[in-house]
């Protein structure tokens, strides 16, 4: 369930940004701020707001935007660079790598979705749902979501 809440929060963060509002960071201690910054940048990349070779905000700009320590912002940017999502152009800043989308999708498939599926299966077991019922529910949800996009 925690993963679903994080996804919801990052979705809300994107909506706030679209409306010209400052992104709200969760400061309750459940997720480090630098990881929230990294997640937000990942979502910006997946949503197409940050394209390949586009410069991302500097640590100082992020610190100013979110009223956080520049070292915290730098830690989020460094994490993304270490994962290959961003690359550094010395003296200029960090930019979105050509492999960013693939890396983010692979990471989320291998970690986020697996965790969400584990939570879903555990909840289905608590509710005595059969495997067939669970698969049907997933198929119906996927079909409904596909229908809403077209």
Secondary structure, 3 states (H helix, E strand, C coil): CHHHHHHHHHHHHHHHHHCCCCCCCCCCCCCCHHHHHHHHHHHHHHCCCCCCCCECCCHHHHHHHHCCCHHHHHHHHHHHHHCCCEEEECCCEEEECCCHHHHHHHHHHHHHHHHHHHHHHHHHHHCCCCHHHHHHHHHHHHHHHHHHHC
